Amino acid sequence: MISSLFRWLFVLLISPTLLLVSCAPATAPSAQVQVPDIATSVNADIPPGFAMADGSRPLIFPQDFGAHDDFRTEWWYYTGNLQTPEGRHFGFELTIFRVGLLPPTVELPSASQWYNHSLYFAHFAVSDIASEKFYAFERYSRPGPGLAGAQADPYRVWLEDWSITEGAPGVYRLQATQGKVSLDLILTDEMGVVLHGESGYSRKGENISNASYYYSQPRLHAEGFVKLDDVQYRVTGLAWKDHEFSSSVLDENQIGWDWFSLQFEDGPALMLFQLRERDGGVSASSSGTFITKHGTVQPVPNTDFEITVLDTWRSSHTQGLYPAAWEIWLNEPSCRLEVHPWMADQEIHFPAVTYWEGAVHFEGTCNGATTRGNGYIELTGYAGNLPLR
């Protein structure tokens, strides 16, 4: 993504009380545990003891599927579009975040399992397009005695019973339940791992350390069940996985980002992100990746794409004004795509963060041929208390 929630996570780092008492409606803290007092030792720069994403390390698998405790922020991000045999459409998001409260070089004050250098958060959301209902939930937990964590081999990422678990090479089970909303999917990798930027080193700003290590699995065949209000729907579709880890924040003149993941019906995939600046411009660090249906990876520099907003939508929850339709121009391959949300209100508005994360569909042309597909878009900095200053 740029699912880079750097600055949102920073607020959580410096707000121990918030970590224990705030949650979205219908959710509850996983445990009332102590948080070390870090408010005086963390600032917006990379704290001493955390590693820097500077392009000096290669990404190696399966090791890099797991957690990187020497980096401050990390997330495993899954989104997808699903349909029933009758054509009823759903979107979903399940993201698990790890936040480094203290670098691994710092000795913890107790041997208790409740003390840990990291804290985990998760967001789970389902878009029910037919009923125009959007369900979103938040959880957080210390790793504690097995409550949350991430491991590389066999791959597993979890926060309580929200989890993604590898059952066989390239086959994963995604499960999440909150109240009367449930998701149970088998995801099968059809494209493999794609490294973004320079072999996985993805720049986000002028400073060499304003970057992340970033890879995707952009085409996961999905099948399973969505359950809403005791009604279970059998579904199939496509999902997308992102995994990023870093220790930095965005440049000071960047106020938000627009991130796109698009899956073409005929096989290709496209990731784009643009970083918005205070003067209304777009950062030169914006970039993307086009992946052919055969898996060939083509970097997309900021000079080779343009995103034009065609419409807007105002949230009744936060009064934020969001883009709500887009035209994307891509130089190579030569594409013009028109993108629309499956429904307007897919805004996540938790006490600590507000952003729009939603299922979209698109159609257009690439190299003269008509094309269409589905995807997901993340929009930050348009509303709420995401601390971008």
C-alpha positions in Angstrom: 0.0 0.0 0.0 1.5 2.7 -0.3 -0.3 1.4 2.6 2.4 3.4 4.4 0.7 4.4 7.6 3.9 5.9 8.8 2.6 8.9 10.5 -0.6 7.3 11.9 1.6 4.7 13.5 3.8 7.4 14.9 0.9 8.9 16.8 0.2 5.5 18.3 3.8 5.2 19.3 3.8 8.4 21.3 0.3 7.8 22.8 0.5 4.8 25.2 -2.8 5.8 26.8 -4.5 5.9 23.4 -3.2 2.4 22.7 -5.1 1.0 25.8 -8.3 2.9 25.8 -9.3 3.7 22.2 -11.0 1.4 19.8 -13.5 1.4 17.0 -17.2 0.8 17.8 -18.0 -2.9 18.6 -14.4 -3.7 19.3 -12.4 -4.1 22.5 -8.8 -4.2 23.6 -7.3 -7.6 23.4 -5.8 -7.2 26.9 -5.2 -4.5 29.4 -1.4 -4.6 29.4 1.3 -2.2 30.4 3.1 -0.1 27.8 6.6 1.1 28.4 6.9 4.9 28.7 8.4 5.8 25.3 6.9 9.3 24.8 10.2 11.0 25.6 12.4 8.7 23.5 10.6 8.6 20.2 10.5 11.4 17.6 9.6 11.8 14.0 13.1 10.8 12.8 14.4 7.3 12.9 15.0 6.4 16.6 18.4 5.0 17.5 18.5 1.3 17.4 16.0 0.8 14.5 17.3 -0.2 11.1 16.9 2.1 8.1 15.4 1.2 4.7 18.2 2.4 2.5 18.4 -0.3 -0.2 21.4 -2.0 1.3 19.7 -5.4 2.0 18.2 -7.7 -0.6 14.8 -9.3 0.0 15.1 -13.0 0.5 12.2 -15.5 0.6 10.7 -17.1 2.6 12.6 -15.2 5.3 11.2 -11.8 4.4 7.6 -13.1 4.6 8.0 -12.8 8.3 8.5 -10.0 10.8 11.4 -7.5 10.8 11.7 -6.4 14.4 14.7 -4.2 13.7 12.4 -1.9 11.7 9.9 0.4 13.3 6.8 -0.2 11.2 5.5 -3.1 9.2 2.2 -4.3 7.7 0.8 -7.3 5.9 -2.1 -6.1 3.8 -4.7 -8.1 2.0 -7.6 -6.7 -0.1 -9.8 -8.2 -2.7 -13.0 -8.3 -4.8 -15.3 -11.2 -4.5 -18.5 -12.4 -6.2 -21.2 -15.0 -5.5 -22.3 -17.3 -8.4 -25.3 -14.9 -8.8 -23.0 -11.9 -9.2 -23.4 -10.3 -5.7 -20.2 -8.3 -5.1 -18.1 -7.8 -2.0 -14.8 -6.1 -1.2 -12.6 -6.9 1.8 -9.5 -5.7 3.6 -7.5 -7.4 6.3 -4.3 -5.7 7.4 -2.1 -6.6 10.3 0.4 -3.9 11.5 3.4 -4.3 13.7 4.8 -1.3 15.5 8.2 -1.2 17.1 7.6 0.4 20.5 11.3 0.0 21.3 14.3 -1.1 19.2 15.4 -4.7 19.8 18.6 -3.4 21.2 16.8 -2.1 24.3 16.5 -4.5 27.2 13.0 -4.9 28.5 12.3 -4.1 32.2 10.7 -7.5 32.9 10.8 -11.1 31.7 7.0 -11.2 31.6 5.6 -12.4 28.3 3.4 -9.2 28.3 6.5 -7.0 27.8 7.6 -6.9 24.2 9.4 -4.6 21.8 6.4 -4.6 19.4 2.7 -4.0 19.4 0.3 -5.4 16.8 -2.8 -3.7 15.2 -5.3 -5.0 12.7 -8.1 -3.6 10.5 -10.8 -5.8 9.0 -13.4 -4.4 6.6 -16.1 -5.8 4.3 -17.9 -3.8 1.6 -21.4 -5.3 0.8 -22.1 -3.6 -2.5 -25.7 -4.8 -3.0 -26.9 -3.4 0.4 -24.4 -0.5 0.3 -23.2 -1.4 3.8 -19.6 -1.0 5.0 -18.3 -2.9 8.0 -15.0 -2.0 9.6 -13.3 -3.2 12.8 -10.1 -2.6 14.6 -8.1 -4.7 17.1 -4.8 -4.4 18.8 -2.7 -6.6 21.0 0.8 -7.3 22.5 2.3 -10.4 21.0 2.0 -11.7 24.6 1.6 -15.5 24.9 0.8 -16.1 21.3 -1.9 -13.5 20.9 -0.3 -11.8 17.8 2.8 -12.2 15.6 4.3 -13.0 12.3 6.5 -15.9 11.1 8.1 -16.7 7.8 8.3 -20.4 7.4 5.6 -21.8 7.6 4.1 -18.4 6.9 1.6 -17.1 9.4 0.5 -13.6 10.4 -2.2 -13.2 13.1 -3.9 -11.1 15.7 -6.0 -13.4 17.8 -8.4 -15.2 15.4 -7.8 -12.8 12.5 -5.1 -14.6 10.6 -3.4 -15.6 7.3 -1.8 -19.0 7.4 0.1 -20.9 4.8 -1.3 -24.4 4.2 0.9 -25.4 1.3 3.5 -23.5 -0.8 1.7 -20.5 -2.3 -1.7 -21.5 -0.7 -3.0 -19.5 2.3 -6.1 -19.4 4.4 -7.4 -16.0 5.5 -9.9 -15.9 8.4 -11.5 -13.0 10.3 -14.7 -12.8 12.3 -16.1 -9.8 14.2 -19.7 -10.2 15.5 -21.9 -11.1 12.6 -19.3 -10.4 9.9 -17.0 -13.2 8.9 -14.5 -14.0 6.1 -13.0 -17.4 5.4 -11.0 -17.6 2.1 -8.4 -19.9 0.5 -5.9 -17.7 -1.5 -3.8 -19.3 -4.2 -0.8 -17.4 -5.6 -1.1 -17.2 -9.4 1.7 -14.7 -10.1 4.4 -15.0 -7.4 6.3 -12.3 -5.5 6.8 -8.9 -7.2 9.4 -6.5 -5.9 8.6 -2.8 -6.2 11.1 0.1 -6.8 14.7 -1.0 -7.0 14.6 -4.7 -6.2 12.2 -4.1 -3.4 13.6 -0.7 -2.2 10.8 1.8 -2.6 11.6 5.5 -2.2 9.0 7.7 -0.7 11.0 11.0 -0.4 14.1 12.9 -1.2 16.0 11.5 1.8 17.5 8.0 1.1 15.9 6.7 4.3 12.4 8.0 3.5 11.7 4.6 1.9 10.4 1.1 2.6 11.1 -2.4 1.6 8.1 -3.3 -0.4 6.9 -6.4 -2.3 3.5 -7.7 -3.4 1.7 -10.9 -4.4 -0.6 -9.1 -6.8 -2.8 -12.0 -8.0 -4.2 -14.4 -5.4 -7.1 -16.5 -6.5 -9.7 -16.4 -3.8 -12.5 -18.7 -2.9 -14.5 -19.3 0.2 -17.2 -17.7 2.2 -18.5 -14.2 3.4 -21.0 -14.3 6.2 -23.1 -11.3 7.1 -25.9 -11.3 9.7 -26.1 -15.1 9.8 -26.3 -15.4 6.0 -23.4 -17.2 4.3 -22.3 -16.5 0.7 -20.0 -18.7 -1.3 -17.6 -16.4 -3.2 -14.7 -16.4 -5.6 -12.5 -13.6 -6.9 -9.1 -12.1 -6.7 -7.0 -10.8 -3.8 -3.9 -8.7 -3.5 -1.2 -8.9 -0.8 1.3 -6.1 0.1 4.0 -6.4 2.7 6.1 -3.3 3.6 8.5 -2.5 6.4 10.5 0.6 7.2 11.5 3.0 10.0 10.9 6.4 8.4 8.2 8.9 7.8 7.2 10.8 4.7 8.9 14.1 3.7 7.7 17.2 5.6 6.0 18.6 2.5 4.0 15.5 1.8 0.4 15.6 3.2 -1.1 12.3 2.0 -1.1 9.6 -0.6 -3.3 7.9 -3.1 -2.5 4.2 -3.6 -4.0 2.0 -6.4 -3.9 -1.7 -7.0 -5.6 -2.8 -10.2 -6.1 -6.4 -11.4 -7.0 -6.8 -15.1 -9.4 -9.5 -16.1 -7.0 -10.7 -18.8 -4.1 -11.2 -16.3 -1.9 -8.1 -15.8 -1.7 -6.1 -12.6 -0.8 -2.5 -11.8 0.3 -0.7 -8.6 0.6 3.1 -8.5 1.0 5.5 -5.7 1.2 9.3 -5.7 2.4 11.3 -2.8 0.5 14.7 -2.5 2.4 17.8 -1.5 1.3 20.9 0.4 1.3 23.1 -2.7 -1.1 20.8 -4.5 1.6 19.1 -6.5 2.7 15.5 -6.6 6.0 14.3 -5.3 8.7 13.1 -7.8 9.0 10.1 -5.5 5.6 8.8 -6.7 5.9 5.6 -8.8 4.4 2.3 -9.7 4.8 -1.2 -11.1 3.1 -2.8 -14.1 3.2 -6.6 -14.1 2.3 -8.5 -17.4 0.1 -11.6 -17.3 3.3 -13.6 -17.6 4.8 -12.0 -14.5 7.3 -9.6 -16.2 7.8 -6.6 -14.0 8.0 -3.1 -15.4 8.8 -0.2 -13.1 6.6 2.9 -13.7 8.4 6.2 -12.9 6.4 9.3 -11.9 6.9 10.8 -15.4 5.2 7.8 -17.0 1.7 8.0 -15.4 -0.9 10.7 -14.6 -3.9 10.4 -12.4 -6.8 12.9 -12.9 -9.7 13.2 -10.5 -13.1 13.1 -12.2 -15.5 13.3 -9.3 -15.5 13.8 -5.5 -17.5 12.4 -2.5 -18.0 14.1 0.9 -18.1 11.8 3.9 -21.1 12.3 6.2 -19.0 10.8 9.0 -16.0 13.2 8.9 -16.9 15.8 6.3 -13.8 14.8 4.4 -13.9 15.5 0.7 -12.4 12.5 -1.2 -11.7 11.8 -4.9 -14.4 9.5 -6.1 -13.5 8.7 -9.8 -10.2 8.8 -11.7 -8.7 8.7 -15.1 -5.3 7.0 -15.2 -2.9 7.6 -18.1 0.0 5.2 -18.4 2.8 5.6 -20.9 4.0 2.0 -21.3 2.0 0.0 -21.9 -0.2 2.8 -23.4 -3.3 2.7 -21.2 -6.2 5.0 -20.4 -8.3 3.7 -17.6 -11.4 5.1 -15.9 -11.8 4.0 -12.3 -14.9 4.1 -10.1 -15.7 2.9 -6.6 -18.1 0.0 -6.3 -19.8 2.2 -3.7 -19.0 5.6 -2.3 -18.9 5.1 1.5 -15.9 2.9 2.2 -14.3 5.3 4.7 -12.5 3.9 7.8 -12.9 6.3 10.7 -11.4 5.0 13.9 -10.5 7.2 16.8 -6.8 7.3 15.9 -7.0 7.3 12.1 -9.2 8.1 9.2 -8.7 7.0 5.6 -10.7 5.7 2.6 -10.0 2.1 1.6 -12.3 0.7 -1.0 -13.2 -1.7 -3.8 -13.1 -0.2 -7.3 -13.7 -1.3 -10.8 -12.2 0.1 -14.0 -12.4 -0.1 -17.8 -10.5 1.4 -20.7 -7.9 0.6 -23.3 -4.3 -0.7 -23.2 -2.2 -0.7 -26.4 -5.5 -0.2 -28.3 -7.3 -3.2 -26.8 -10.3 -2.8 -24.5 -9.7 -3.9 -20.9 -11.4 -3.9 -17.5 -11.0 -5.3 -14.0 -11.3 -4.6 -10.3 -9.0 -3.3 -7.7 -8.6 -1.4 -4.4 -7.7 2.2 -3.6 -6.4 3.8 -0.4 -6.7 7.6 0.2 -5.1 9.3 3.2 -4.8 12.9 4.3 -8.3 14.0 3.2 -10.0 13.9 6.6 -9.7 13.0 10.2 -6.8 12.9 12.5 -4.0 11.3 10.4 -1.0 13.4 11.6 0.6 14.5 8.4 2.2 17.6 9.8 
